[in-house]
Amino acid sequence: MTRRTNHSLTGDLGLSPALQVFNSSAAMSPSLSLQWRRHILLVLLLICLSVTPAKAGGLDSVREIAIFPYLSPQKLVQLYAPLSKALASHLGHPVRVVSAPDYTSFMERLRKGEYNLVINAPHMARVAQLDYGYRPLLRPQADLEAILLVSSQAPYTQVSELRGATVGVPSRTALITQMAAQLFRESGLEPGVDVKLVHYPTHSSAAMEVIQGNAQAAVISSRAQDQLRDRLAGELRKLTGSGQLSGALPGRAAPIIYLVSPELDRTASNRLAEIILDFANNSEAGRRFIDQFGYQGLRRLSSDEMHSLDAFLPALRRQLGEVRH
């Protein structure tokens, strides 16, 4: 985290320049008037006040909401504007929405400690916690799972029948993509051998490939399915979901996780959580904000929930180029 530097004001005698002037003036003019002495003391007081830094790790340092780049910057700013306005109102200063060009650069900025308040994908949040010291704060009430979609006209009744199929999936680093791979493995299909996974920049573009006949199936998040329900109605149907997984990977996880920097002190972190929870769960504007994501509110999360994400980390580290030897 970028820290404020408290530059020294001391000179050769270990005194501030103003103090040195005061001393030398007093020595040269023993009859220095009381009024002049008071004037100098006032100047010294103003200097001290002007160089006192804002409390490190306090709420004053929360100036941004950093959101992982799962959408365009313009869309993220639009979606999270209600939260930034609510925080600005409570904290008494502007709070802007920021992101990064891609997942790798976003995680690099977390490594450098550039953000105090972060909204991240769950498995990336776990990396930020383990590697960079970020502290998990909140999560949505609703869970996220992978949904396997096929054409409404397709004859498929089980996953194993997709042998040899082309399947559209989100980016390689997405949690949903790992769930999709595990879903196929548990049905006896090895990704890259028995089924071809083709990565698309968005969940909607993966689903559209099935509608356009370029893929036999697509795996998207349950949240994306809810958002695309009207658009996909009559075109695609759900074959199964990752909620049925019984193997190495959890079939459900938090859609996103709010984290705070290790630079933010515990008192400030708790207060920030209270502000966000009250906004999201108790205010009309907050409920509208949450409803657009289908999150059903926010809550604090447990250490067990974070530990459950560890199974996703080896593949994620490989994708981010952070394999630990």
BALOBA-1460 file (C-alpha; in Angstrom, 3 decimals):
// residues 325
<rec num="1" residu="m" x="0.000" y="0.000" z="0.000"/>
<rec num="2" residu="t" x="1.285" y="3.405" z="-0.879"/>
<rec num="3" residu="r" x="2.021" y="5.132" z="2.402"/>
<rec num="4" residu="r" x="2.189" y="8.807" z="3.198"/>
<rec num="5" residu="t" x="5.721" y="9.934" z="3.890"/>
<rec num="6" residu="n" x="6.208" y="12.138" z="6.928"/>
<rec num="7" residu="h" x="9.115" y="14.183" z="5.678"/>
<rec num="8" residu="s" x="11.473" y="15.424" z="8.363"/>
<rec num="9" residu="l" x="11.405" y="19.137" z="9.155"/>
<rec num="10" residu="t" x="14.530" y="19.036" z="11.252"/>
<rec num="11" residu="g" x="17.716" y="20.896" z="10.511"/>
<rec num="12" residu="d" x="21.239" y="20.425" z="11.789"/>
<rec num="13" residu="l" x="20.186" y="21.151" z="15.369"/>
<rec num="14" residu="g" x="17.287" y="18.683" z="15.278"/>
<rec num="15" residu="l" x="14.795" y="21.550" z="15.221"/>
<rec num="16" residu="s" x="12.283" y="22.628" z="12.608"/>
<rec num="17" residu="p" x="13.375" y="25.666" z="10.564"/>
<rec num="18" residu="a" x="10.739" y="27.756" z="12.294"/>
<rec num="19" residu="l" x="12.048" y="26.721" z="15.719"/>
<rec num="20" residu="q" x="15.574" y="27.559" z="14.641"/>
<rec num="21" residu="v" x="14.383" y="31.019" z="13.533"/>
<rec num="22" residu="f" x="12.641" y="31.419" z="16.867"/>
<rec num="23" residu="n" x="15.795" y="30.496" z="18.800"/>
<rec num="24" residu="s" x="18.130" y="32.647" z="16.739"/>
<rec num="25" residu="s" x="15.735" y="35.590" z="16.867"/>
<rec num="26" residu="a" x="15.463" y="35.289" z="20.619"/>
<rec num="27" residu="a" x="19.226" y="35.173" z="20.966"/>
<rec num="28" residu="m" x="19.726" y="38.241" z="18.812"/>
<rec num="29" residu="s" x="16.855" y="40.238" z="20.313"/>
<rec num="30" residu="p" x="16.429" y="39.619" z="24.026"/>
<rec num="31" residu="s" x="13.782" y="42.340" z="24.024"/>
<rec num="32" residu="l" x="11.649" y="40.514" z="21.445"/>
<rec num="33" residu="s" x="8.092" y="41.565" z="22.160"/>
<rec num="34" residu="l" x="5.580" y="39.141" z="23.638"/>
<rec num="35" residu="q" x="3.281" y="39.813" z="20.679"/>
<rec num="36" residu="w" x="5.981" y="38.713" z="18.207"/>
<rec num="37" residu="r" x="6.665" y="35.555" z="20.230"/>
<rec num="38" residu="r" x="2.971" y="34.699" z="20.160"/>
<rec num="39" residu="h" x="2.911" y="35.244" z="16.400"/>
<rec num="40" residu="i" x="5.773" y="32.783" z="15.906"/>
<rec num="41" residu="l" x="4.126" y="30.196" z="18.164"/>
<rec num="42" residu="l" x="0.941" y="30.478" z="16.093"/>
<rec num="43" residu="v" x="2.947" y="29.881" z="12.903"/>
<rec num="44" residu="l" x="4.551" y="26.817" z="14.510"/>
<rec num="45" residu="l" x="1.141" y="25.455" z="15.451"/>
<rec num="46" residu="l" x="-0.115" y="25.871" z="11.896"/>
<rec num="47" residu="i" x="2.966" y="24.094" z="10.541"/>
<rec num="48" residu="c" x="2.403" y="21.143" z="12.871"/>
<rec num="49" residu="l" x="-1.232" y="20.878" z="11.830"/>
<rec num="50" residu="s" x="-0.378" y="21.068" z="8.149"/>
<rec num="51" residu="v" x="2.104" y="18.185" z="8.249"/>
<rec num="52" residu="t" x="0.071" y="15.848" z="10.445"/>
<rec num="53" residu="p" x="-0.833" y="12.947" z="8.138"/>
<rec num="54" residu="a" x="-4.270" y="11.391" z="7.916"/>
<rec num="55" residu="k" x="-4.563" y="8.344" z="10.104"/>
<rec num="56" residu="a" x="-2.963" y="5.435" z="8.238"/>
<rec num="57" residu="g" x="-5.365" y="2.550" z="7.847"/>
<rec num="58" residu="g" x="-8.453" y="4.567" z="8.750"/>
<rec num="59" residu="l" x="-11.634" y="5.051" z="6.750"/>
<rec num="60" residu="d" x="-10.139" y="8.198" z="5.238"/>
<rec num="61" residu="s" x="-7.931" y="5.922" z="3.135"/>
<rec num="62" residu="v" x="-10.923" y="4.213" z="1.486"/>
<rec num="63" residu="r" x="-11.130" y="6.227" z="-1.730"/>
<rec num="64" residu="e" x="-11.825" y="3.481" z="-4.283"/>
<rec num="65" residu="i" x="-13.841" y="0.314" z="-4.832"/>
<rec num="66" residu="a" x="-11.624" y="-1.967" z="-6.920"/>
<rec num="67" residu="i" x="-13.670" y="-4.537" z="-8.849"/>
<rec num="68" residu="f" x="-12.263" y="-7.495" z="-10.757"/>
<rec num="69" residu="p" x="-12.694" y="-6.947" z="-14.525"/>
<rec num="70" residu="y" x="-15.529" y="-9.338" z="-15.332"/>
<rec num="71" residu="l" x="-17.310" y="-6.580" z="-17.271"/>
<rec num="72" residu="s" x="-16.239" y="-3.468" z="-19.161"/>
<rec num="73" residu="p" x="-15.086" y="-0.518" z="-17.011"/>
<rec num="74" residu="q" x="-18.098" y="1.521" z="-18.116"/>
<rec num="75" residu="k" x="-20.515" y="-1.238" z="-17.065"/>
<rec num="76" residu="l" x="-18.793" y="-1.710" z="-13.711"/>
<rec num="77" residu="v" x="-19.013" y="2.012" z="-12.974"/>
<rec num="78" residu="q" x="-22.711" y="1.960" z="-13.863"/>
<rec num="79" residu="l" x="-23.532" y="-1.109" z="-11.760"/>
<rec num="80" residu="y" x="-21.582" y="-0.078" z="-8.676"/>
<rec num="81" residu="a" x="-22.426" y="3.642" z="-8.715"/>
<rec num="82" residu="p" x="-25.074" y="3.220" z="-5.955"/>
<rec num="83" residu="l" x="-22.491" y="1.634" z="-3.635"/>
<rec num="84" residu="s" x="-19.858" y="4.285" z="-4.354"/>
<rec num="85" residu="k" x="-22.414" y="7.037" z="-3.659"/>
<rec num="86" residu="a" x="-23.479" y="5.413" z="-0.383"/>
<rec num="87" residu="l" x="-19.880" y="5.080" z="0.788"/>
<rec num="88" residu="a" x="-19.084" y="8.650" z="-0.216"/>
<rec num="89" residu="s" x="-22.075" y="9.855" z="1.796"/>
<rec num="90" residu="h" x="-20.988" y="7.975" z="4.935"/>
<rec num="91" residu="l" x="-17.248" y="8.603" z="4.643"/>
<rec num="92" residu="g" x="-17.479" y="12.256" z="3.674"/>
<rec num="93" residu="h" x="-15.267" y="12.059" z="0.590"/>
<rec num="94" residu="p" x="-15.556" y="10.768" z="-2.997"/>
<rec num="95" residu="v" x="-15.238" y="7.009" z="-3.547"/>
<rec num="96" residu="r" x="-14.710" y="5.985" z="-7.154"/>
<rec num="97" residu="v" x="-15.065" y="2.650" z="-8.936"/>
<rec num="98" residu="v" x="-11.853" y="1.313" z="-10.499"/>
<rec num="99" residu="s" x="-10.757" y="-1.892" z="-12.213"/>
<rec num="100" residu="a" x="-7.961" y="-3.227" z="-14.420"/>
<rec num="101" residu="p" x="-7.552" y="-4.303" z="-18.061"/>
<rec num="102" residu="d" x="-7.499" y="-8.025" z="-17.182"/>
<rec num="103" residu="y" x="-7.436" y="-10.487" z="-14.286"/>
<rec num="104" residu="t" x="-3.662" y="-10.826" z="-14.201"/>
<rec num="105" residu="s" x="-3.032" y="-7.079" z="-13.927"/>
<rec num="106" residu="f" x="-5.819" y="-6.775" z="-11.357"/>
<rec num="107" residu="m" x="-4.124" y="-9.365" z="-9.136"/>
<rec num="108" residu="e" x="-0.774" y="-7.668" z="-9.665"/>
<rec num="109" residu="r" x="-2.238" y="-4.419" z="-8.362"/>
<rec num="110" residu="l" x="-3.528" y="-6.271" z="-5.322"/>
<rec num="111" residu="r" x="-0.043" y="-7.693" z="-4.789"/>
<rec num="112" residu="k" x="1.326" y="-4.137" z="-4.800"/>
<rec num="113" residu="g" x="-1.321" y="-3.069" z="-2.282"/>
<rec num="114" residu="e" x="-2.897" y="-0.432" z="-4.507"/>
<rec num="115" residu="y" x="-6.460" y="-1.006" z="-3.281"/>
<rec num="116" residu="n" x="-8.052" y="-0.731" z="0.169"/>
<rec num="117" residu="l" x="-11.528" y="-2.053" z="-0.690"/>
<rec num="118" residu="v" x="-11.810" y="-4.866" z="-3.227"/>
<rec num="119" residu="i" x="-14.630" y="-6.884" z="-4.797"/>
<rec num="120" residu="n" x="-13.127" y="-10.027" z="-6.269"/>
<rec num="121" residu="a" x="-13.992" y="-13.439" z="-7.668"/>
<rec num="122" residu="p" x="-14.004" y="-15.964" z="-4.796"/>
<rec num="123" residu="h" x="-10.954" y="-18.035" z="-5.792"/>
<rec num="124" residu="m" x="-8.987" y="-14.849" z="-6.559"/>
<rec num="125" residu="a" x="-10.091" y="-13.467" z="-3.215"/>
<rec num="126" residu="r" x="-8.555" y="-16.530" z="-1.562"/>
<rec num="127" residu="v" x="-5.240" y="-15.885" z="-3.341"/>
<rec num="128" residu="a" x="-5.361" y="-12.257" z="-2.227"/>
<rec num="129" residu="q" x="-5.951" y="-13.426" z="1.340"/>
<rec num="130" residu="l" x="-3.200" y="-16.071" z="1.415"/>
<rec num="131" residu="d" x="-0.541" y="-14.272" z="-0.598"/>
<rec num="132" residu="y" x="-1.138" y="-10.567" z="-0.049"/>
<rec num="133" residu="g" x="-2.779" y="-10.414" z="3.381"/>
<rec num="134" residu="y" x="-6.178" y="-9.075" z="2.300"/>
<rec num="135" residu="r" x="-8.977" y="-9.801" z="4.782"/>
<rec num="136" residu="p" x="-12.331" y="-11.245" z="3.614"/>
<rec num="137" residu="l" x="-15.216" y="-9.063" z="4.708"/>
<rec num="138" residu="l" x="-18.562" y="-9.861" z="3.077"/>
<rec num="139" residu="r" x="-20.264" y="-12.091" z="0.536"/>
<rec num="140" residu="p" x="-23.727" y="-12.349" z="-1.059"/>
<rec num="141" residu="q" x="-26.398" y="-14.523" z="0.528"/>
<rec num="142" residu="a" x="-26.879" y="-16.432" z="-2.737"/>
<rec num="143" residu="d" x="-24.455" y="-19.050" z="-4.043"/>
<rec num="144" residu="l" x="-23.005" y="-19.340" z="-7.534"/>
<rec num="145" residu="e" x="-22.917" y="-22.542" z="-9.567"/>
<rec num="146" residu="a" x="-22.107" y="-23.609" z="-13.111"/>
<rec num="147" residu="i" x="-25.074" y="-24.331" z="-15.404"/>
<rec num="148" residu="l" x="-24.713" y="-26.622" z="-18.427"/>
<rec num="149" residu="l" x="-27.001" y="-25.437" z="-21.234"/>
<rec num="150" residu="v" x="-27.940" y="-27.191" z="-24.460"/>
<rec num="151" residu="s" x="-30.304" y="-26.331" z="-27.289"/>
<rec num="152" residu="s" x="-33.961" y="-26.768" z="-26.431"/>
<rec num="153" residu="q" x="-34.199" y="-29.008" z="-29.512"/>
<rec num="154" residu="a" x="-31.166" y="-31.156" z="-28.648"/>
<rec num="155" residu="p" x="-31.757" y="-34.801" z="-27.640"/>
<rec num="156" residu="y" x="-29.230" y="-34.816" z="-24.760"/>
<rec num="157" residu="t" x="-30.505" y="-36.181" z="-21.455"/>
<rec num="158" residu="q" x="-27.181" y="-36.615" z="-19.597"/>
<rec num="159" residu="v" x="-23.712" y="-35.117" z="-19.678"/>
<rec num="160" residu="s" x="-21.985" y="-38.248" z="-20.955"/>
<rec num="161" residu="e" x="-23.890" y="-37.926" z="-24.239"/>
<rec num="162" residu="l" x="-21.826" y="-34.807" z="-25.032"/>
<rec num="163" residu="r" x="-18.748" y="-36.852" z="-25.959"/>
<rec num="164" residu="g" x="-17.111" y="-35.203" z="-28.973"/>
<rec num="165" residu="a" x="-19.071" y="-31.971" z="-28.466"/>
<rec num="166" residu="t" x="-17.833" y="-28.398" z="-28.572"/>
<rec num="167" residu="v" x="-18.711" y="-26.523" z="-25.386"/>
<rec num="168" residu="g" x="-18.552" y="-22.766" z="-24.893"/>
<rec num="169" residu="v" x="-17.192" y="-21.643" z="-21.511"/>
<rec num="170" residu="p" x="-16.026" y="-18.350" z="-19.935"/>
<rec num="171" residu="s" x="-12.360" y="-17.305" z="-19.615"/>
<rec num="172" residu="r" x="-9.694" y="-19.747" z="-18.460"/>
<rec num="173" residu="t" x="-9.362" y="-18.026" z="-15.081"/>
<rec num="174" residu="a" x="-13.097" y="-18.112" z="-14.301"/>
<rec num="175" residu="l" x="-14.321" y="-20.208" z="-11.386"/>
<rec num="176" residu="i" x="-17.179" y="-21.448" z="-13.586"/>
<rec num="177" residu="t" x="-14.700" y="-22.870" z="-16.097"/>
<rec num="178" residu="q" x="-13.083" y="-25.002" z="-13.392"/>
<rec num="179" residu="m" x="-16.503" y="-26.189" z="-12.241"/>
<rec num="180" residu="a" x="-17.351" y="-27.060" z="-15.860"/>
<rec num="181" residu="a" x="-14.206" y="-29.156" z="-16.244"/>
<rec num="182" residu="q" x="-14.988" y="-31.047" z="-13.031"/>
<rec num="183" residu="l" x="-18.590" y="-31.577" z="-14.118"/>
<rec num="184" residu="f" x="-17.394" y="-33.279" z="-17.313"/>
<rec num="185" residu="r" x="-14.797" y="-35.367" z="-15.483"/>
<rec num="186" residu="e" x="-17.387" y="-36.706" z="-13.069"/>
<rec num="187" residu="s" x="-19.422" y="-37.789" z="-16.105"/>
<rec num="188" residu="g" x="-16.456" y="-39.654" z="-17.620"/>
<rec num="189" residu="l" x="-15.456" y="-36.963" z="-20.129"/>
<rec num="190" residu="e" x="-11.964" y="-35.452" z="-20.051"/>
<rec num="191" residu="p" x="-11.887" y="-31.794" z="-21.172"/>
<rec num="192" residu="g" x="-9.642" y="-31.317" z="-24.194"/>
<rec num="193" residu="v" x="-9.940" y="-35.012" z="-25.078"/>
<rec num="194" residu="d" x="-13.574" y="-36.063" z="-24.967"/>
<rec num="195" residu="v" x="-15.077" y="-32.582" z="-25.159"/>
<rec num="196" residu="k" x="-13.629" y="-29.421" z="-26.656"/>
<rec num="197" residu="l" x="-13.849" y="-26.377" z="-24.380"/>
<rec num="198" residu="v" x="-13.824" y="-23.073" z="-26.269"/>
<rec num="199" residu="h" x="-13.304" y="-19.949" z="-24.159"/>
<rec num="200" residu="y" x="-15.338" y="-16.789" z="-24.690"/>
<rec num="201" residu="p" x="-14.954" y="-13.346" z="-23.112"/>
<rec num="202" residu="t" x="-18.445" y="-13.332" z="-21.595"/>
<rec num="203" residu="h" x="-21.018" y="-15.845" z="-20.401"/>
<rec num="204" residu="s" x="-23.578" y="-14.506" z="-22.844"/>
<rec num="205" residu="s" x="-21.266" y="-14.960" z="-25.831"/>
<rec num="206" residu="a" x="-20.666" y="-18.588" z="-24.812"/>
<rec num="207" residu="a" x="-24.416" y="-19.199" z="-24.641"/>
<rec num="208" residu="m" x="-25.025" y="-17.484" z="-27.996"/>
<rec num="209" residu="e" x="-22.628" y="-19.922" z="-29.677"/>
<rec num="210" residu="v" x="-25.113" y="-22.703" z="-28.954"/>
<rec num="211" residu="i" x="-28.042" y="-20.701" z="-30.332"/>
<rec num="212" residu="q" x="-26.034" y="-19.958" z="-33.484"/>
<rec num="213" residu="g" x="-25.136" y="-23.621" z="-33.914"/>
<rec num="214" residu="n" x="-21.389" y="-23.204" z="-33.357"/>
<rec num="215" residu="a" x="-21.365" y="-25.264" z="-30.154"/>
<rec num="216" residu="q" x="-23.435" y="-28.107" z="-28.797"/>
<rec num="217" residu="a" x="-23.429" y="-26.822" z="-25.226"/>
<rec num="218" residu="a" x="-22.330" y="-23.951" z="-23.013"/>
<rec num="219" residu="v" x="-21.468" y="-23.601" z="-19.349"/>
<rec num="220" residu="i" x="-22.328" y="-20.285" z="-17.732"/>
<rec num="221" residu="s" x="-22.910" y="-19.093" z="-14.168"/>
<rec num="222" residu="s" x="-26.293" y="-19.374" z="-12.488"/>
<rec num="223" residu="r" x="-26.266" y="-15.583" z="-12.118"/>
<rec num="224" residu="a" x="-25.674" y="-15.132" z="-15.864"/>
<rec num="225" residu="q" x="-28.491" y="-17.581" z="-16.561"/>
<rec num="226" residu="d" x="-30.865" y="-15.495" z="-14.450"/>
<rec num="227" residu="q" x="-29.821" y="-12.305" z="-16.222"/>
<rec num="228" residu="l" x="-30.159" y="-13.908" z="-19.671"/>
<rec num="229" residu="r" x="-33.374" y="-15.823" z="-18.936"/>
<rec num="230" residu="d" x="-35.615" y="-13.753" z="-21.225"/>
<rec num="231" residu="r" x="-33.037" y="-13.710" z="-24.005"/>
<rec num="232" residu="l" x="-32.485" y="-17.475" z="-23.876"/>
<rec num="233" residu="a" x="-36.092" y="-18.523" z="-23.303"/>
<rec num="234" residu="g" x="-37.194" y="-21.151" z="-25.825"/>
<rec num="235" residu="e" x="-33.666" y="-21.414" z="-27.209"/>
<rec num="236" residu="l" x="-31.643" y="-23.155" z="-24.489"/>
<rec num="237" residu="r" x="-32.440" y="-25.456" z="-21.575"/>
<rec num="238" residu="k" x="-30.547" y="-26.547" z="-18.501"/>
<rec num="239" residu="l" x="-29.094" y="-30.051" z="-18.708"/>
<rec num="240" residu="t" x="-27.496" y="-30.052" z="-15.247"/>
<rec num="241" residu="g" x="-25.605" y="-27.880" z="-12.778"/>
<rec num="242" residu="s" x="-22.413" y="-28.082" z="-10.755"/>
<rec num="243" residu="g" x="-24.420" y="-28.183" z="-7.539"/>
<rec num="244" residu="q" x="-24.434" y="-31.940" z="-8.061"/>
<rec num="245" residu="l" x="-20.626" y="-32.231" z="-7.976"/>
<rec num="246" residu="s" x="-19.250" y="-34.706" z="-5.460"/>
<rec num="247" residu="g" x="-15.540" y="-34.691" z="-6.319"/>
<rec num="248" residu="a" x="-12.514" y="-32.536" z="-5.570"/>
<rec num="249" residu="l" x="-14.115" y="-29.151" z="-6.318"/>
<rec num="250" residu="p" x="-17.075" y="-27.544" z="-4.577"/>
<rec num="251" residu="g" x="-20.077" y="-27.221" z="-6.850"/>
<rec num="252" residu="r" x="-21.158" y="-23.940" z="-5.284"/>
<rec num="253" residu="a" x="-19.338" y="-20.849" z="-4.078"/>
<rec num="254" residu="a" x="-19.889" y="-17.199" z="-3.251"/>
<rec num="255" residu="p" x="-20.427" y="-15.179" z="-6.461"/>
<rec num="256" residu="i" x="-18.044" y="-12.474" z="-5.228"/>
<rec num="257" residu="i" x="-16.194" y="-11.562" z="-2.039"/>
<rec num="258" residu="y" x="-15.558" y="-8.132" z="-0.537"/>
<rec num="259" residu="l" x="-12.059" y="-7.770" z="0.922"/>
<rec num="260" residu="v" x="-10.075" y="-5.065" z="2.661"/>
<rec num="261" residu="s" x="-6.378" y="-4.321" z="2.559"/>
<rec num="262" residu="p" x="-4.130" y="-5.361" z="5.455"/>
<rec num="263" residu="e" x="-3.355" y="-1.644" z="5.734"/>
<rec num="264" residu="l" x="-6.908" y="-0.941" z="6.896"/>
<rec num="265" residu="d" x="-7.124" y="-1.305" z="10.670"/>
<rec num="266" residu="r" x="-9.671" y="-3.620" z="12.299"/>
<rec num="267" residu="t" x="-11.850" y="-0.829" z="13.654"/>
<rec num="268" residu="a" x="-12.106" y="0.778" z="10.234"/>
<rec num="269" residu="s" x="-12.746" y="-2.623" z="8.582"/>
<rec num="270" residu="n" x="-15.613" y="-3.417" z="10.947"/>
<rec num="271" residu="r" x="-17.145" y="0.001" z="10.470"/>
<rec num="272" residu="l" x="-16.856" y="-0.327" z="6.682"/>
<rec num="273" residu="a" x="-18.600" y="-3.714" z="6.825"/>
<rec num="274" residu="e" x="-21.407" y="-2.211" z="8.915"/>
<rec num="275" residu="i" x="-21.894" y="0.629" z="6.431"/>
<rec num="276" residu="i" x="-22.045" y="-1.711" z="3.430"/>
<rec num="277" residu="l" x="-24.326" y="-4.235" z="5.179"/>
<rec num="278" residu="d" x="-26.729" y="-1.528" z="6.296"/>
<rec num="279" residu="f" x="-26.835" y="-0.050" z="2.794"/>
<rec num="280" residu="a" x="-27.292" y="-3.393" z="1.014"/>
<rec num="281" residu="n" x="-29.773" y="-5.008" z="3.397"/>
<rec num="282" residu="n" x="-31.722" y="-2.156" z="4.956"/>
<rec num="283" residu="s" x="-32.032" y="0.694" z="2.464"/>
<rec num="284" residu="e" x="-34.279" y="0.890" z="-0.582"/>
<rec num="285" residu="a" x="-31.391" y="2.015" z="-2.805"/>
<rec num="286" residu="g" x="-29.231" y="-0.789" z="-1.445"/>
<rec num="287" residu="r" x="-31.851" y="-3.454" z="-2.082"/>
<rec num="288" residu="r" x="-32.186" y="-2.245" z="-5.671"/>
<rec num="289" residu="f" x="-28.407" y="-2.394" z="-5.986"/>
<rec num="290" residu="i" x="-28.302" y="-5.978" z="-4.668"/>
<rec num="291" residu="d" x="-31.347" y="-7.154" z="-6.625"/>
<rec num="292" residu="q" x="-29.705" y="-6.334" z="-9.963"/>
<rec num="293" residu="f" x="-27.181" y="-9.091" z="-9.205"/>
<rec num="294" residu="g" x="-29.632" y="-11.562" z="-7.671"/>
<rec num="295" residu="y" x="-27.548" y="-11.713" z="-4.478"/>
<rec num="296" residu="q" x="-30.465" y="-11.743" z="-1.976"/>
<rec num="297" residu="g" x="-28.505" y="-9.477" z="0.372"/>
<rec num="298" residu="l" x="-24.989" y="-9.486" z="1.850"/>
<rec num="299" residu="r" x="-23.554" y="-11.189" z="4.938"/>
<rec num="300" residu="r" x="-20.255" y="-11.819" z="6.653"/>
<rec num="301" residu="l" x="-18.439" y="-15.009" z="5.683"/>
<rec num="302" residu="s" x="-16.654" y="-17.676" z="7.675"/>
<rec num="303" residu="s" x="-13.098" y="-18.981" z="7.543"/>
<rec num="304" residu="d" x="-14.453" y="-22.395" z="6.466"/>
<rec num="305" residu="e" x="-15.967" y="-20.803" z="3.372"/>
<rec num="306" residu="m" x="-12.588" y="-19.374" z="2.450"/>
<rec num="307" residu="h" x="-10.810" y="-22.692" z="3.065"/>
<rec num="308" residu="s" x="-13.270" y="-24.442" z="0.727"/>
<rec num="309" residu="l" x="-11.864" y="-22.380" z="-2.159"/>
<rec num="310" residu="d" x="-8.373" y="-23.873" z="-1.875"/>
<rec num="311" residu="a" x="-9.212" y="-26.623" z="-4.368"/>
<rec num="312" residu="f" x="-9.529" y="-23.997" z="-7.113"/>
<rec num="313" residu="l" x="-6.128" y="-22.410" z="-6.505"/>
<rec num="314" residu="p" x="-3.653" y="-24.694" z="-8.337"/>
<rec num="315" residu="a" x="-5.377" y="-24.195" z="-11.696"/>
<rec num="316" residu="l" x="-5.837" y="-20.483" z="-11.027"/>
<rec num="317" residu="r" x="-2.163" y="-20.015" z="-10.171"/>
<rec num="318" residu="r" x="-1.182" y="-21.739" z="-13.401"/>
<rec num="319" residu="q" x="-3.445" y="-19.407" z="-15.374"/>
<rec num="320" residu="l" x="-2.058" y="-16.332" z="-13.615"/>
<rec num="321" residu="g" x="1.529" y="-17.490" z="-14.112"/>
<rec num="322" residu="e" x="2.058" y="-17.784" z="-10.366"/>
<rec num="323" residu="v" x="2.860" y="-21.469" z="-9.949"/>
<rec num="324" residu="r" x="4.665" y="-22.042" z="-6.625"/>
<rec num="325" residu="h" x="7.625" y="-24.435" z="-6.970"/>
